[in-house]
Amino acid sequence: MSIGAHILKVITCSTTYRLVQAQFMWKPVTLLLISLVIIPPTYANSNLLHHSQGITTGQSANHHALFSGIANPAMGHLAVRPSERFRLAYFFSLSSATELGQVDNFVDDIDELINILEDSANAGDIPVNETLDRFNLVITQAGQDGYLKTTNGIYLPPFPLYWRPLFLPGTLTFEFNIESQINVSALADELIYDDQKETFSTATSAYLKSGLQTKFAVSYSQSLSQDLFGTKGTQLLVGARLNIYDLELSKQVFQLELLRGQGIEDLIKDEYKNNRIKSTGIGLDFGAIWSAKKYRLGATITNVNAPAFHYGAIGVNCDKYIDASHSQSNCYIANYFSNIKGDIKTHEQHTKNPVITLDGSYFISPKWLVSAAAELSNYDDTVGQENQWVHWSSSYQPNSFWVPSTRVSYRKNLAGSKLSYAGIGLTLGKVVNIDFNFALDDVIVDTDKVPRGIGFALSIEEWF
């Protein structure tokens, strides 16, 4: 395993469920930085999340930013000065995003239910009917809305790398990044009480889906014509990108009754590698940009060939496991939820469906940019959550080394969670980018209201 892949897995497994605790909601930056120090650094668009300033500015990035060329493949030609041949990253770029379903105190309630299932006789003084009423409501809500999704990503230097060779009229862009995504949700089944055994039981289970994506991409962009229709300063740029994806996809079902004191956080740590299927695929992206002095219009279509990647099958060949083992029991439970209840699929594939994105930017002044972008169709991410984003942002880039650049944004998912996010970003000393966003909807965790989603990006890059 590469160093980059190792660090991504450590980051994902160690932070996922701590992020739902209120006192840890704002610590992912610290945890990531600590991980880089104590662990040797061996570690939509075609990515699973935006990086650097893009987490705030979205698809329509300012061409001054190093990562502006990775959203629309036609943008790379604008990311390098005409007088330069190379532009590259000298440091790591880290990004992370976490999102919770609309279920208040979801993790606490599930942990309490697990305790009751483990030790029914000592579940407390609550009458049986009250316990059934309360937790069947919890189970139903958890099955409908309960999930936690975490996405982490890293770009390794010198990527992105822009090269304007002498033998070509355009610019080549090279990318290499590693991203991981984990989603934990609940498969709901009725809680029942056995009067003879005086025990509670339920087939309710945790459903874990995860993906680890390594991507290498090469794109080419160039200007086809300039001073179009006699208008000085206009140009039409086109670009194409070849993405090579290496995906490890895994999914597991774990019956709550069988956790035996093992919390959901421990579940993620211990079972992350189970049932992984690794496959490689190629995706093709195309983009175009109409650029003028005061505005810029762009269009991108990603993964036009719709590459597909397979998950490992669950709920099949249960007899191959040791009789009465936890693995066999979980296999039978997966079979129950797939073939009897129909809540999940035994055999499943993730397809990167084509997505068209339109974007536009307007320069109010050379320093002040406003932009917007919209995805024209919905699509599933690697863990099956629906996405279709619209994005508005504004950024101000002063010339002073001492005055930070500022960015603000608003974006909304028109599919899936339907969440809206506000974002803010700063660039310090023209090189250090710090960007945050947070959901405008709240969820209750330990009696405190916290945003249903948070995200951040940290990068160090040159500016021109």
C-alpha positions as CSV (number, residue, x, y, z in Angstrom):
1,M,0.0,0.0,0.0
2,S,1.3,3.5,-0.8
3,I,2.0,6.0,1.9
4,G,-0.8,8.2,0.6
5,A,-3.4,5.4,0.7
6,H,-2.2,4.4,4.2
7,I,-2.7,7.9,5.6
8,L,-6.1,8.3,4.0
9,K,-7.3,5.1,5.7
10,V,-6.0,6.2,9.1
11,I,-7.6,9.6,8.7
12,T,-11.0,8.1,7.7
13,C,-11.1,5.4,10.3
14,S,-10.0,7.5,13.2
15,T,-12.2,10.5,12.7
16,T,-15.5,9.3,11.2
17,Y,-17.6,8.7,14.2
18,R,-15.9,11.2,16.5
19,L,-17.2,13.9,14.2
20,V,-20.7,13.3,15.4
21,Q,-19.9,14.2,19.0
22,A,-20.4,17.9,19.6
23,Q,-17.1,18.5,21.3
24,F,-15.3,17.1,18.3
25,M,-17.2,18.7,15.5
26,W,-14.5,21.3,14.8
27,K,-11.4,19.1,15.2
28,P,-10.9,17.4,11.8
29,V,-8.1,19.9,10.8
30,T,-6.2,19.2,14.0
31,L,-6.6,15.4,13.6
32,L,-5.4,15.5,10.0
33,L,-2.4,17.6,10.8
34,I,-1.5,15.3,13.8
35,S,-1.8,12.3,11.5
36,L,0.7,13.9,9.1
37,V,3.2,14.4,11.9
38,I,3.0,11.1,13.7
39,I,2.6,8.9,10.6
40,P,5.2,8.8,7.8
41,P,3.6,10.6,4.8
42,T,3.5,7.5,2.7
43,Y,-0.1,8.3,1.8
44,A,-19.4,16.5,-9.8
45,N,-16.3,16.4,-11.2
46,S,-14.0,13.4,-11.5
47,N,-13.1,13.8,-7.8
48,L,-15.2,12.9,-4.8
49,L,-14.9,16.4,-3.3
50,H,-13.5,19.8,-4.1
51,H,-10.0,20.7,-3.1
52,S,-8.2,23.9,-2.0
53,Q,-10.1,27.1,-2.8
54,G,-12.6,25.0,-4.8
55,I,-14.4,23.9,-1.6
56,T,-15.6,27.5,-1.5
57,T,-15.5,28.7,-5.1
58,G,-16.7,25.5,-6.6
59,Q,-16.5,24.7,-10.3
60,S,-15.9,28.4,-11.3
61,A,-12.4,28.8,-9.7
62,N,-10.3,32.0,-10.1
63,H,-7.5,31.3,-12.5
64,H,-5.1,32.8,-10.0
65,A,-5.6,29.6,-7.9
66,L,-3.4,26.6,-8.6
67,F,-6.4,24.1,-8.4
68,S,-8.5,26.1,-10.8
69,G,-7.5,23.9,-13.7
70,I,-8.8,20.6,-12.3
71,A,-12.6,21.3,-12.5
72,N,-13.0,22.2,-16.2
73,P,-10.3,20.5,-18.3
74,A,-10.2,23.6,-20.6
75,M,-9.1,25.7,-17.7
76,G,-5.5,24.5,-17.5
77,H,-4.4,26.7,-20.3
78,L,-5.3,29.8,-18.2
79,A,-3.6,28.5,-15.1
80,V,-0.1,29.1,-16.5
81,R,1.4,32.5,-17.4
82,P,2.1,32.9,-21.1
83,S,5.8,33.5,-20.2
84,E,6.0,30.3,-18.1
85,R,6.4,26.6,-19.0
86,F,5.6,25.0,-15.6
87,R,3.3,25.5,-12.6
88,L,3.1,22.9,-9.8
89,A,2.3,22.2,-6.2
90,Y,5.1,22.2,-3.6
91,F,3.0,20.9,-0.7
92,F,0.2,18.6,0.2
93,S,-3.5,19.7,-0.2
94,L,-5.9,18.2,2.3
95,S,-9.7,18.2,2.1
96,S,-12.5,16.6,4.2
97,A,-16.3,16.7,4.4
98,T,-18.7,15.0,6.9
99,E,-22.5,14.9,6.7
100,L,-25.1,13.5,9.1
101,G,-28.7,12.4,8.5
102,Q,-31.6,14.2,10.1
103,V,-31.8,11.9,13.1
104,D,-31.2,13.6,16.5
105,N,-28.9,11.8,18.8
106,F,-28.7,8.9,16.3
107,V,-25.5,7.4,17.6
108,D,-26.4,7.7,21.3
109,D,-29.8,6.0,20.6
110,I,-28.2,3.2,18.6
111,D,-25.6,2.6,21.3
112,E,-28.3,2.4,24.0
113,L,-30.3,0.0,21.8
114,I,-27.1,-2.2,21.5
115,N,-26.7,-2.2,25.3
116,I,-30.4,-3.3,25.7
117,L,-29.9,-6.1,23.2
118,E,-26.7,-7.3,24.9
119,D,-28.1,-7.3,28.4
120,S,-31.9,-7.4,28.2
121,A,-32.4,-8.5,31.8
122,N,-30.5,-5.4,33.1
123,A,-31.8,-2.9,30.5
124,G,-33.3,-0.7,33.2
125,D,-36.6,-0.1,34.9
126,I,-38.3,1.0,31.7
127,P,-41.5,-1.1,31.0
128,V,-41.3,-3.4,28.0
129,N,-44.0,-1.6,26.1
130,E,-42.3,1.7,26.6
131,T,-39.0,0.3,25.4
132,L,-40.6,-1.2,22.3
133,D,-42.5,2.0,21.5
134,R,-39.4,4.2,22.0
135,F,-36.9,2.1,20.1
136,N,-39.2,1.0,17.3
137,L,-39.6,4.7,16.6
138,V,-35.9,5.2,16.8
139,I,-35.3,2.2,14.4
140,T,-37.8,3.5,11.9
141,Q,-36.3,7.0,11.9
142,A,-32.8,5.6,11.7
143,G,-33.8,3.5,8.7
144,Q,-35.3,6.4,6.9
145,D,-32.9,9.2,7.7
146,G,-29.9,7.9,9.7
147,Y,-26.6,8.0,8.0
148,L,-23.1,9.4,8.5
149,K,-20.9,10.1,5.5
150,T,-17.3,11.1,5.6
151,T,-15.1,12.0,2.6
152,N,-11.4,12.7,2.8
153,G,-8.9,13.6,0.1
154,I,-5.3,14.5,-0.5
155,Y,-3.3,15.8,-3.5
156,L,0.4,14.8,-3.3
157,P,3.0,17.2,-4.6
158,P,3.9,18.1,-7.3
159,F,0.3,17.7,-8.4
160,P,-1.5,19.4,-10.0
161,L,1.3,20.0,-12.4
162,Y,0.8,22.2,-15.5
163,W,3.2,22.0,-18.4
164,R,3.2,24.2,-21.5
165,P,5.7,22.4,-23.8
166,L,7.3,24.0,-26.8
167,F,6.1,21.4,-29.2
168,L,2.4,22.0,-28.4
169,P,0.2,25.1,-28.7
170,G,-1.6,24.2,-25.5
171,T,-1.1,23.1,-21.9
172,L,-0.8,19.6,-20.3
173,T,-2.2,19.1,-16.8
174,F,-1.3,16.1,-14.6
175,E,-3.2,15.1,-11.5
176,F,-2.7,12.5,-8.8
177,N,-4.9,12.3,-5.7
178,I,-6.3,9.8,-3.2
179,E,-9.8,10.1,-1.8
180,S,-11.8,7.9,0.6
181,Q,-15.5,7.8,1.4
182,I,-17.4,6.0,4.1
183,N,-21.2,5.9,4.7
184,V,-22.8,4.2,7.7
185,S,-26.6,3.8,7.7
186,A,-29.2,1.7,9.4
187,L,-31.3,-1.2,8.0
188,A,-34.4,-1.1,10.1
189,D,-36.3,-4.1,11.4
190,E,-38.9,-4.4,14.2
191,L,-37.7,-4.7,17.9
192,I,-39.6,-7.6,19.6
193,Y,-39.7,-9.0,23.1
194,D,-39.7,-12.7,23.9
195,D,-41.8,-13.3,27.1
196,Q,-40.4,-16.7,27.7
197,K,-36.7,-15.8,27.4
198,E,-37.3,-12.2,28.7
199,T,-35.1,-10.8,26.0
200,F,-35.3,-8.2,23.3
201,S,-34.2,-8.9,19.7
202,T,-34.2,-7.3,16.3
203,A,-32.6,-7.9,12.9
204,T,-31.8,-4.1,12.7
205,S,-28.3,-3.8,11.3
206,A,-25.6,-1.3,10.5
207,Y,-24.9,-1.0,6.8
208,L,-21.3,0.1,5.9
209,K,-20.3,1.2,2.4
210,S,-16.8,2.5,1.7
211,G,-14.7,3.4,-1.3
212,L,-11.0,4.3,-1.7
213,Q,-10.3,6.0,-5.0
214,T,-6.8,6.7,-6.4
215,K,-6.9,8.8,-9.6
216,F,-4.2,9.7,-12.1
217,A,-5.4,12.1,-14.8
218,V,-3.8,13.8,-17.8
219,S,-5.6,16.7,-19.6
220,Y,-4.8,18.9,-22.5
221,S,-6.3,22.4,-23.1
222,Q,-5.6,25.1,-25.7
223,S,-7.1,28.3,-27.1
224,L,-8.8,27.7,-30.5
225,S,-9.2,31.3,-31.4
226,Q,-8.8,34.8,-29.9
227,D,-10.4,38.2,-30.4
228,L,-13.6,36.5,-31.5
229,F,-16.2,38.5,-33.5
230,G,-13.8,41.4,-33.4
231,T,-13.9,41.7,-29.6
232,K,-10.5,42.2,-28.2
233,G,-9.5,39.9,-25.2
234,T,-12.0,37.1,-26.0
235,Q,-11.0,33.5,-26.6
236,L,-12.5,30.1,-26.9
237,L,-10.7,27.3,-25.0
238,V,-11.3,23.6,-25.2
239,G,-9.9,20.7,-23.2
240,A,-10.1,17.0,-22.7
241,R,-9.0,14.8,-19.8
242,L,-8.2,11.1,-19.4
243,N,-8.9,9.8,-15.9
244,I,-7.4,6.5,-14.7
245,Y,-9.4,5.3,-11.6
246,D,-8.3,2.7,-9.2
247,L,-11.3,2.0,-6.9
248,E,-11.6,-0.3,-3.9
249,L,-15.2,-0.7,-3.0
250,S,-16.6,-2.5,0.0
251,K,-19.9,-3.0,1.8
252,Q,-20.9,-4.9,4.9
253,V,-24.0,-5.6,7.0
254,F,-23.6,-6.0,10.8
255,Q,-26.5,-7.1,13.0
256,L,-26.6,-4.9,16.1
257,E,-27.3,-7.9,18.4
258,L,-23.9,-9.4,17.4
259,L,-21.7,-6.4,18.2
260,R,-21.0,-7.7,21.7
261,G,-19.9,-4.4,23.2
262,Q,-18.1,-3.3,20.1
263,G,-19.2,0.3,19.3
264,I,-20.0,1.5,15.8
265,E,-16.7,3.5,15.8
266,D,-14.8,0.2,16.5
267,L,-16.8,-1.5,13.8
268,I,-15.5,0.9,11.2
269,K,-11.9,0.5,12.4
270,D,-12.0,-3.3,12.4
271,E,-14.1,-4.0,9.3
272,Y,-13.0,-1.4,6.9
273,K,-11.0,-3.9,4.7
274,N,-13.7,-6.6,4.6
275,N,-15.2,-7.6,1.3
276,R,-13.2,-5.1,-0.8
277,I,-13.2,-5.4,-4.5
278,K,-10.4,-3.6,-6.4
279,S,-10.8,-2.6,-10.0
280,T,-9.5,-0.1,-12.5
281,G,-11.4,2.0,-15.1
282,I,-11.0,4.9,-17.4
283,G,-13.1,8.0,-17.6
284,L,-13.2,10.8,-20.3
285,D,-14.0,14.4,-19.5
286,F,-14.4,17.3,-22.0
287,G,-14.7,21.0,-21.3
288,A,-15.0,24.4,-23.1
289,I,-14.6,27.9,-21.9
290,W,-15.6,31.2,-23.5
291,S,-13.3,33.8,-21.9
292,A,-13.5,37.6,-22.1
293,K,-12.1,40.5,-20.1
294,K,-15.0,40.8,-17.8
295,Y,-16.6,37.4,-17.7
296,R,-16.0,33.7,-18.3
297,L,-18.6,31.0,-19.3
298,G,-17.8,27.3,-19.1
299,A,-19.3,23.9,-19.7
300,T,-18.0,20.5,-18.6
301,I,-19.1,16.9,-19.2
302,T,-17.4,14.3,-17.0
303,N,-17.1,10.5,-17.5
304,V,-18.9,10.5,-20.8
305,N,-18.1,6.7,-21.1
306,A,-19.7,5.9,-17.7
307,P,-17.1,3.6,-16.2
308,A,-18.4,1.0,-13.8
309,F,-16.9,-0.5,-10.7
310,H,-18.1,-3.5,-8.7
311,Y,-18.7,-4.0,-5.0
312,G,-18.2,-7.4,-3.4
313,A,-21.4,-9.5,-3.1
314,I,-23.0,-9.8,0.3
315,G,-25.6,-12.3,1.6
316,V,-24.4,-15.1,-0.7
317,N,-22.6,-18.4,-0.1
318,C,-23.2,-18.1,3.7
319,D,-22.4,-21.8,4.1
320,K,-18.7,-21.1,3.5
321,Y,-18.4,-19.5,6.9
322,I,-17.9,-21.3,10.2
323,D,-21.3,-22.5,11.5
324,A,-22.9,-20.1,14.0
325,S,-20.0,-17.6,13.6
326,H,-20.7,-13.9,13.5
327,S,-19.6,-13.8,9.9
328,Q,-22.2,-16.4,9.0
329,S,-24.9,-14.7,11.0
330,N,-24.2,-11.4,9.3
331,C,-24.2,-13.1,5.9
332,Y,-27.7,-14.5,6.6
333,I,-28.8,-11.0,7.8
334,A,-27.5,-9.5,4.6
335,N,-29.4,-12.1,2.7
336,Y,-32.6,-11.2,4.7
337,F,-32.3,-7.5,3.9
338,S,-31.5,-8.1,0.2
339,N,-33.6,-11.0,-0.9
340,I,-36.5,-10.8,1.5
341,K,-36.9,-7.1,2.4
342,G,-35.3,-5.7,-0.7
343,D,-33.6,-2.9,1.2
344,I,-30.2,-3.5,-0.3
345,K,-28.6,-5.2,-3.3
346,T,-26.7,-8.5,-3.1
347,H,-24.7,-7.6,-6.2
348,E,-24.0,-3.9,-6.9
349,Q,-21.9,-1.7,-9.0
350,H,-20.9,2.0,-8.8
351,T,-21.2,3.8,-12.2
352,K,-19.7,7.2,-12.7
353,N,-22.5,8.5,-14.8
354,P,-22.0,11.4,-17.2
355,V,-22.7,14.8,-15.6
356,I,-22.9,18.2,-17.4
357,T,-22.0,21.2,-15.4
358,L,-22.5,24.8,-16.6
359,D,-20.6,27.6,-14.9
360,G,-20.0,31.3,-15.2
361,S,-17.9,34.0,-13.7
362,Y,-18.0,37.8,-13.8
363,F,-15.1,40.1,-12.8
364,I,-16.7,43.1,-11.0
365,S,-13.1,44.4,-10.9
366,P,-9.7,42.7,-11.5
367,K,-9.7,41.8,-7.8
368,W,-13.4,40.9,-7.3
369,L,-15.0,37.9,-8.8
370,V,-18.5,36.5,-8.6
371,S,-19.4,33.1,-10.0
372,A,-22.1,30.4,-10.2
373,A,-22.3,26.7,-11.3
374,A,-25.0,24.1,-11.8
375,E,-25.0,20.4,-12.4
376,L,-27.8,19.5,-14.8
377,S,-28.5,15.9,-13.6
378,N,-28.3,13.9,-10.4
379,Y,-25.7,11.1,-9.8
380,D,-24.6,8.7,-7.1
381,D,-21.3,9.0,-5.3
382,T,-19.3,5.9,-4.4
383,V,-21.4,5.1,-1.4
384,G,-24.8,5.6,-3.2
385,Q,-25.8,9.0,-2.0
386,E,-27.5,11.2,-4.6
387,N,-26.0,14.5,-5.6
388,Q,-26.8,17.4,-7.8
389,W,-25.3,20.7,-6.8
390,V,-25.8,24.4,-7.5
391,H,-23.2,26.8,-6.3
392,W,-22.8,30.6,-5.9
393,S,-19.6,32.3,-4.7
394,S,-17.7,35.6,-4.5
395,S,-14.0,36.1,-4.0
396,Y,-11.8,39.1,-3.4
397,Q,-8.0,39.0,-4.2
398,P,-6.1,42.0,-3.0
399,N,-2.6,42.8,-4.2
400,S,-1.2,43.2,-0.6
401,F,0.8,40.4,1.0
402,W,-0.6,41.4,4.4
403,V,-4.3,41.6,3.5
404,P,-5.9,38.1,3.2
405,S,-7.9,37.1,0.2
406,T,-11.5,36.3,1.1
407,R,-14.1,34.0,-0.3
408,V,-17.7,33.3,0.5
409,S,-20.2,30.8,-1.0
410,Y,-23.6,29.2,-0.9
411,R,-24.4,25.8,-2.4
412,K,-27.3,23.4,-2.3
413,N,-27.8,19.8,-3.1
414,L,-31.0,19.5,-5.3
415,A,-31.1,15.7,-4.8
416,G,-30.4,13.3,-1.9
417,S,-29.9,15.2,1.4
418,K,-31.3,18.5,-0.1
419,L,-28.8,20.3,2.3
420,S,-27.6,23.9,1.9
421,Y,-24.1,25.0,2.8
422,A,-22.5,28.3,3.5
423,G,-18.7,28.6,3.1
424,I,-15.9,31.0,3.8
425,G,-12.2,30.9,2.8
426,L,-9.1,32.9,3.4
427,T,-5.7,33.1,1.7
428,L,-2.9,34.2,4.0
429,G,0.3,35.7,2.6
430,K,-0.9,34.8,-0.9
431,V,0.1,31.1,-0.3
432,V,-1.8,29.5,2.6
433,N,-5.5,28.6,1.8
434,I,-7.9,27.8,4.6
435,D,-11.5,27.1,3.6
436,F,-14.5,25.9,5.6
437,N,-18.2,25.2,4.9
438,F,-21.1,24.1,7.1
439,A,-24.7,23.0,6.6
440,L,-27.4,25.5,7.4
441,D,-29.6,22.7,8.9
442,D,-28.9,21.4,12.4
443,V,-29.0,18.1,14.2
444,I,-29.0,17.5,17.9
445,V,-25.9,15.7,19.3
446,D,-25.6,15.3,23.1
447,T,-28.4,18.0,23.6
448,D,-26.4,20.5,21.5
449,K,-27.3,21.7,18.0
450,V,-24.6,21.2,15.5
451,P,-24.5,21.6,11.7
452,R,-25.5,18.5,9.8
453,G,-22.4,18.8,7.6
454,I,-19.0,20.4,7.8
455,G,-16.1,20.6,5.4
456,F,-12.6,22.1,5.2
457,A,-9.7,22.3,2.9
458,L,-6.1,23.3,3.6
459,S,-3.5,23.9,0.9
460,I,-0.3,25.9,0.3
461,E,0.2,27.1,-3.2
462,E,1.8,29.9,-5.2
463,W,-0.4,32.7,-6.6
464,F,0.0,34.9,-9.6
